[in-house]
Amino acid sequence: MFEVVISNKVEKFLDKQTLKTVEKFSAISSQIAKNPFELSNIDIKRLKGEEANHFRLRINKIRFVYKVMIKENIILFYNAGYRGDVYK
């Protein structure tokens, strides 16, 4: 099982969101922690042009960008925002 680490930037973003969104993010991130490479029913895509193991998670209009560090057993959520803002 992987450890989920959330950056300060993502935590600040989540503080501004509704409780429903935060609960959904929490549930999905715990699913990702169990096995980050075999997921179904979750809108996750590998990012193009990035290093290996960078992904984005979509919850409604919000995008969470994370990377899977296999050697360290860590999943780091390092960016979050709305569709137009998160990839800049």
Backbone bond lengths (Angstrom), bond angles and torsions (degrees), N, CA, C in turn:
res aa  C-N    CA-C-N  psi(-1)  N-CA   C-N-CA  omega(-1)  CA-C   N-CA-C  phi
1 M - - - 1.453 - - 1.528 109.41 -
2 F 1.306 115.97 139.46 1.451 122.38 -178.80 1.531 110.30 -90.16
3 E 1.326 115.14 152.79 1.463 120.88 174.11 1.523 107.70 -92.19
4 V 1.331 117.03 133.62 1.460 121.57 178.98 1.521 108.34 -95.07
5 V 1.344 116.00 123.53 1.461 122.52 178.33 1.519 107.33 -116.33
6 I 1.325 115.97 131.98 1.465 121.61 -177.98 1.522 108.30 -116.07
7 S 1.315 116.42 125.10 1.465 120.95 -179.15 1.531 110.37 -69.81
8 N 1.339 115.48 163.49 1.465 120.50 178.32 1.515 111.76 -60.72
9 K 1.329 116.77 -36.47 1.461 121.39 179.83 1.528 111.06 -61.24
10 V 1.323 116.61 -43.85 1.466 121.30 179.52 1.525 110.20 -69.23
11 E 1.333 117.40 -39.98 1.471 120.02 178.17 1.520 111.31 -61.01
12 K 1.329 117.71 -43.43 1.466 121.16 178.25 1.525 110.87 -62.70
13 F 1.338 116.32 -39.57 1.458 120.26 178.03 1.523 110.57 -64.08
14 L 1.330 117.14 -44.04 1.468 121.10 -179.27 1.527 111.72 -65.44
15 D 1.334 117.63 -31.89 1.468 120.75 178.26 1.524 111.99 -61.20
16 K 1.327 116.52 -26.85 1.466 121.22 -178.09 1.528 112.92 -89.92
17 Q 1.333 118.05 -5.10 1.457 122.22 -175.69 1.525 111.59 -93.68
18 T 1.319 115.22 168.24 1.462 120.70 178.70 1.526 110.25 -72.16
19 L 1.296 115.68 159.44 1.463 121.44 -179.81 1.531 110.70 -61.24
20 K 1.319 116.79 -36.94 1.468 121.22 -179.37 1.535 110.72 -62.14
21 T 1.316 117.15 -43.00 1.461 121.52 178.98 1.522 111.05 -65.43
22 V 1.323 116.58 -42.57 1.466 121.00 -179.97 1.523 110.57 -64.31
23 E 1.321 116.87 -42.07 1.467 120.20 178.61 1.523 111.06 -64.97
24 K 1.320 117.12 -39.95 1.459 120.83 179.22 1.530 110.43 -65.78
25 F 1.334 116.69 -42.27 1.461 120.65 177.24 1.528 110.52 -61.55
26 S 1.307 116.51 -43.25 1.469 121.12 179.84 1.522 111.48 -61.25
27 A 1.321 116.43 -44.90 1.468 120.71 -179.93 1.520 111.42 -64.54
28 I 1.322 116.91 -43.93 1.461 120.37 -178.28 1.523 110.85 -69.58
29 S 1.331 117.82 -40.06 1.469 119.36 -179.83 1.524 111.39 -65.17
30 S 1.328 117.29 -31.86 1.464 118.62 176.21 1.531 110.91 -70.89
31 Q 1.336 117.58 -32.57 1.465 120.98 174.48 1.524 110.75 -66.26
32 I 1.325 116.03 -41.48 1.459 120.90 179.15 1.526 110.06 -63.81
33 A 1.316 117.05 -36.83 1.467 121.29 -178.50 1.522 111.95 -63.46
34 K 1.314 117.43 -31.05 1.470 120.38 -179.61 1.516 111.41 -67.78
35 N 1.320 117.14 -46.76 1.463 121.38 178.49 1.524 108.33 -157.22
36 P 1.327 118.62 97.46 1.468 120.82 -173.13 1.527 115.23 -72.02
37 F 1.323 119.11 -8.44 1.454 120.07 -175.58 1.522 113.86 -109.31
38 E 1.320 118.98 -8.87 1.460 121.46 178.03 1.522 109.28 -125.59
39 L 1.323 114.99 84.53 1.463 120.76 -176.95 1.518 109.49 -123.30
40 S 1.307 115.32 139.34 1.454 119.83 174.65 1.522 108.13 -129.65
41 N 1.290 116.27 155.63 1.469 123.45 179.30 1.529 112.66 66.01
42 I 1.325 117.99 17.72 1.459 121.86 176.58 1.520 106.58 -126.52
43 D 1.338 116.47 135.23 1.466 120.58 -178.11 1.527 109.81 -84.12
44 I 1.332 115.50 90.19 1.454 122.70 179.94 1.515 108.51 -126.75
45 K 1.337 115.50 137.30 1.460 120.31 176.47 1.520 109.43 -135.64
46 R 1.320 115.27 146.37 1.466 121.32 174.28 1.529 107.42 -74.53
47 L 1.325 117.10 136.84 1.457 120.68 179.74 1.516 110.38 -79.54
48 K 1.310 115.98 138.91 1.463 121.44 178.09 1.522 109.19 -86.74
49 G 1.313 115.68 147.44 1.462 119.96 176.65 1.513 113.76 79.15
50 E 1.289 117.93 -3.22 1.458 121.27 178.59 1.517 109.22 -99.43
51 E 1.309 114.76 172.38 1.454 118.86 172.98 1.523 108.63 -63.21
52 A 1.301 115.64 168.86 1.467 119.44 178.55 1.520 110.02 -62.45
53 N 1.311 115.47 151.80 1.466 123.84 173.97 1.524 114.52 70.20
54 H 1.342 118.70 27.31 1.459 121.85 170.13 1.526 107.48 -103.70
55 F 1.331 115.87 132.23 1.461 121.15 -175.15 1.517 110.52 -135.01
56 R 1.332 115.67 165.90 1.454 120.51 170.10 1.520 108.24 -127.30
57 L 1.310 114.70 140.49 1.460 123.35 176.89 1.513 106.98 -110.96
58 R 1.326 116.91 130.16 1.465 120.79 179.00 1.516 109.40 -109.54
59 I 1.335 115.24 126.32 1.463 122.55 171.61 1.523 105.69 -124.91
60 N 1.320 116.78 105.35 1.463 123.84 -173.51 1.520 109.44 55.43
61 K 1.333 118.95 -118.39 1.462 120.99 -178.85 1.526 112.56 -95.37
62 I 1.307 117.47 2.45 1.460 122.04 -176.34 1.523 109.82 -98.27
63 R 1.334 115.57 138.07 1.456 121.45 176.84 1.528 109.09 -115.51
64 F 1.323 115.92 135.72 1.462 122.83 174.26 1.523 106.77 -117.28
65 V 1.314 117.07 127.20 1.459 121.32 -179.16 1.521 107.48 -106.27
66 Y 1.326 115.25 133.03 1.462 119.33 -178.25 1.511 110.88 -145.35
67 K 1.332 114.61 162.90 1.458 119.24 174.24 1.515 109.08 -129.88
68 V 1.325 114.18 148.62 1.457 121.44 -179.58 1.530 107.02 -102.87
69 M 1.320 115.74 118.34 1.464 121.35 177.37 1.525 107.03 -102.69
70 I 1.314 115.41 98.57 1.461 121.77 -171.12 1.525 111.98 -66.25
71 K 1.328 117.88 -45.41 1.467 120.68 -177.34 1.525 112.05 -62.08
72 E 1.339 116.72 -36.59 1.465 121.12 -178.17 1.522 112.86 -89.26
73 N 1.331 117.84 -8.81 1.469 123.26 -176.05 1.528 111.51 60.28
74 I 1.333 115.88 44.43 1.464 121.34 -176.76 1.527 109.60 -128.10
75 I 1.325 115.17 141.13 1.461 122.59 169.28 1.518 106.00 -114.30
76 L 1.335 116.50 115.71 1.461 121.88 -175.42 1.518 110.06 -106.61
77 F 1.338 116.59 113.95 1.462 122.32 172.19 1.522 106.06 -86.61
78 Y 1.337 117.13 111.75 1.459 120.09 -172.54 1.525 114.84 -114.78
79 N 1.319 118.33 -8.26 1.459 119.56 178.20 1.521 109.59 -151.51
80 A 1.329 115.53 146.58 1.465 121.39 178.27 1.519 108.69 -150.57
81 G 1.313 115.23 147.01 1.453 119.35 177.63 1.513 110.29 170.68
82 Y 1.331 114.00 -175.14 1.452 119.11 177.50 1.519 109.90 -82.62
83 R 1.289 117.59 163.31 1.452 123.92 -167.63 1.527 113.46 -48.94
84 G 1.295 118.36 -46.62 1.467 120.67 -176.29 1.510 114.10 -74.55
85 D 1.309 117.84 -21.05 1.456 121.27 -172.47 1.525 114.47 -98.87
86 V 1.298 117.50 -27.49 1.461 120.32 -168.10 1.523 113.43 -74.01
87 Y 1.322 118.88 -26.27 1.447 120.60 -174.69 1.525 113.71 -93.14
88 K 1.319 118.07 -0.35 1.473 121.74 -178.82 1.503 111.33 -76.04
